[in-house]
């Protein structure tokens, strides 16, 4: 570890880290219990992840890890290490609505053609034929245009729209135009889609925090605003403000990231055209910027309801 000010006894993690881990694990265990993920199941999963991370990220001088060293690092028995290293973990397939939808939303929010003067996403006629003649002369965009720009001819726009309406990403107004819902960076419905963003966003948030705790430089931005003596009325005001400011920040960063990625792609395309030599694509890095807002009001209500239900179950037993 880079931070030499950490007080730690041999074989014992820092007490402050253990306290933080307990806080981090509580909501995770609550989720696991809600989906009947048992402790034995979790320990088996955790064992495989320990071996995977030790194998891929803790090698010495880039040399291939031995089973004995992974056993020493993780405490996992060598027989289990050997078995787990021989198994090929299949990464879950990315839901199609996520991979396509994220690109469509990014371009809808980030492309000047699909925004109004205030920078808000335009309501889009489903097809170009729905655009009045005067609008066609000005090449007003349609939802078809957006889908074709991202997906070419691979997916029909109507299929995407039906799925988006089901997930709460978009709706059609009284004129039949496709309207992007306010919080459309993540869907309101669809478990596979929501759990994908849950894993991706928390993975990157924890990765940023881990990077900072280890004293690596430059540090990632990771800040929050914390108050703990607020009324329900104040929480409602802050909840609405957090949503408004959060969406402003996400849109601003999305627009800049989209423009930069397009410029990066053009640079690579230009260099390939000018030279017959093939080189490694420099555009191989990813970023993830997230904003979260939390308050204890709804969690307290949920815990009260769960407690009442648990007591009722015991009374009925």
N, C-alpha and C positions, 0 to 999 in steps of 0.2 A: 504493500500500500504506500502511496505517496505521502500521505499526511502522517508525519512523525509525532504529532502531538496526541495521538490516540492512545489512551491508557488501556492496556490489554494484558491479562495474565496468560501464560503459556497454556494453550489448549482451550482457552475460554474466550468467547467473543465479548466485545465491549458491552457493558450493561445497558448503555444508552441505545445501542443497536438492537439488543434483545427487546427492549421496551417498544422501540419503533416497529419491530417485526410483529409483535403482538397486536399493535394497533392496525397494521396493514392486513394481518391475517383475519381479523375479526369479521369485516364485511365479506371477505372471500369465503370464509367458512359458513357464514350466513347464506350466501348464494349456493354453496355446495349442498348444504342441508336442505335447502328449498328444492333442489333438483335430485335429492336422494343419492348424492355422491358420497359414499361411505368413506370412513377413515382408511380401511384396508385398500380401497381403490385408489385413494389419493396417495398413499405411501408408495404403491407400485408405480404410479405415474411419476411421483417425485424422484424415485430411485432412478428411473430411466433418464430423467432430465439432468440429474446430478452427473450421471455418466456421460451424457451427451455434451454438457458444457465443459466438464473437465477434459474430455477428449479433444474438443475442438478449440478451446480458448486458453488452456493452461499448459500447453506444450513448452518444452525448453528448447530454445534455439530452432524452433520449427521442426524438430524431430518428432517422429511418430510416437505417440504415447504407448507405454506398456501397460498391461493389465495391473501389474503390481503398483505402478505409480498412481494410477487412477484409484486403486483401492486405498492407497495411502492418503490421497487428497480428499476422498469422499467418505471413506468408512464403509463403502459398499463392498460386500464379499467378492473375492476374485472370481468365483464361479458365476455370480450374477453379472459382474463386469464383462466377462467373456461372452456370456449369453446375450446381454443387451447390446454389446458392440456388434455382434453378428446379425442382430435383427435390423431390418430396414424400416425405419419409421416413415409411414406415408403421411405427408402433410395434407391436411384437409383441403378439399377443393374450394377455391374462392367462389362464393355465390356469383352467378353471372350478373345478377342485378347490381351487385356491388362494383365489379370491375367496369362494366359499361356505364352504370349510373353515375359513378364518381366522375368519369371523364365528361359525361354530358352536362352535369351540374357545373363542373369547373369551367367549361366553355360557355355555358349559358350566363354564368355570373361574370366571367372574365373577358369575354369578347365584346368589343364595342358594338358590333353588329346586332347583338342580342340584348343590349341594355338601352335604357332611356337616358335622357340628359342627366337625371339625378343619380345614375349608376345602378338603378334597380333593374332586375330581369324583366324583360318585356313579356306580356301575355302573347303567346304565339298561336296563330291559326294552325290547326293540325296539318293542313295541306295548303300548298301554294294556290290551289284553285279557290280557296275560301277568301283569298285576299281580293278586295275590290280592284277594278282596273287601274284606278289612280295609284293604288298602293303597289301594284305590280310594276308599274313604270318606274317607281322609286326602288324596286327590288327589296321590298319589305320581307323580312325573314319569316319562315314558318318552322313548325316543329319538325317537319320532314327535313328541312335544310340542316337543322341542328344535328339530327340523328345521322344524316348522310355524311356530314362533315367528320363525325367521330367514328361511325361504324361502317362507312362506305355503303355497300349493298347487303351487308351480312344479316341485319335484323330489321324487321318491319317496324316502323314507328308506332303503329297501333298496338303491337305486342308490348312494347316498352311502356306506352301510356297506360295500358290496362294494368300492368304490374305496378306502376308508380301510383296509380289511384288506389290500388289495393293496399300498398305500403304507406300511404299518406304522404308521399313525396310531392305530388302535384294533384291538381283538380282541374276540371273544366268549368269556365264561367258560363253565364247565361247566353253568351255569344258563341259558345263552343270552343273558345280559345283555351289553350293549355296554360295554366298558371302555376308557377313554382311556389310551393308553400314556404313560409318564412324560414322555418328551421330545417331546410331540406338537406343540410350536410349529412344528416343521419335520418333514416326512416323512422316513422312513428310505429310501424307494425313490421312483422316479419322477423321471427326469432333468429334465423340464420344470419340475416343481414345485421341485426342489432348486436348479436354476439360476436360477429366478425370485428365490428368497430370497437366493441368492448375490449377484446384481446389486443387489437392493434394499438389502440390509443394508450391503454394502461401499460402495455409492454414498453412503448417508447417513453412514456412518462417516468416509469421506474428506471429505464435505462439512463435517462438524463440525470435522475437523482443519484443513481449509482456512480455515474461518471463524476459528478460533483463531490460525492462523499469520499471517493478515492483520491481526491485532490488533483484530478486531471485538468489540464488547461488546454484551450480556454474553456471556462465553465459554461454550461448551458443556462439560459434564462429559466428560472423556476421560482416564481413568486406567488404569493396569495395575500388577500386582505382578510383579516380575522377579527370578528367581534362576537361576544358571547352573552350580551345582556340586551337583547332586542325583543320588541313586541311582535305579535303576528302581523300587525299592520305594517310595521317597518320592514319585516321580512318580505311582504308582498311588494312593497316599493322597490326594495333592493333586487328582488327576483326579476322584476320587469326591466330594471336598469341593467342588470347583468346580461340579460338576453339581448337587449338593444346594443350595448357596447360590444358584447362578444361577437355578434353577427357583423358589426362594422369592422372589427379587427380581422375576422376570418375572411370577409370579402376583400378587404384591402390586401391582405397577404396572398390570397388566392389569385387576384388579378396580376400582382407583381410576379408571382411564381410561374403563372401560365405564360406571361410575356417572356420571362427569362428562359423558360424551357424551350419555347419556340425558337428563340434566338440561338440557344445552344444547339438545337437540332439543325438549324440552318448552317451553323459553322461546320458541323460535322459533315453535312451533305456537301458543302462547298469544298472542304478539304479532300473528300473522296473523289469529287469530280476533277479536281486539279491534279491529283496524284493517283497513279495506279496501285501504289503500295497500300496495303491494308494494315491499319494500326488499331490498337485497342481503343474502343470507344471511351472517351474521357467522361461522357455523361452517364456515370454509373452510380452516382450518389443519390440518396433519397433524404427527404426532410419531412417532419411532421410537426405542425404547430397546433396546439390545442388550448382551449380555455375551458375551465370548469367552474361551476358554481354549485355550492351545496349549502343546505341548512338542515337543522335537526327537526324541523316541524313535522314533515311528513314521515320521517323515520320513527319519531315518537308515536305518532298515530298508528303506524303499521305495527309497532311492537305491542302497543296496547291491544289492538285487535287480535294479534297473534296470541297474546297471553290469554285473552278472554276465550278464544277458540280452544286453546290448549286446556284451559280449566274445564270448559264444557265437555271436551272429549273425555277428560278424566271422570267427570260426574256421570257421563253416560256409560262408562266402562263397567 
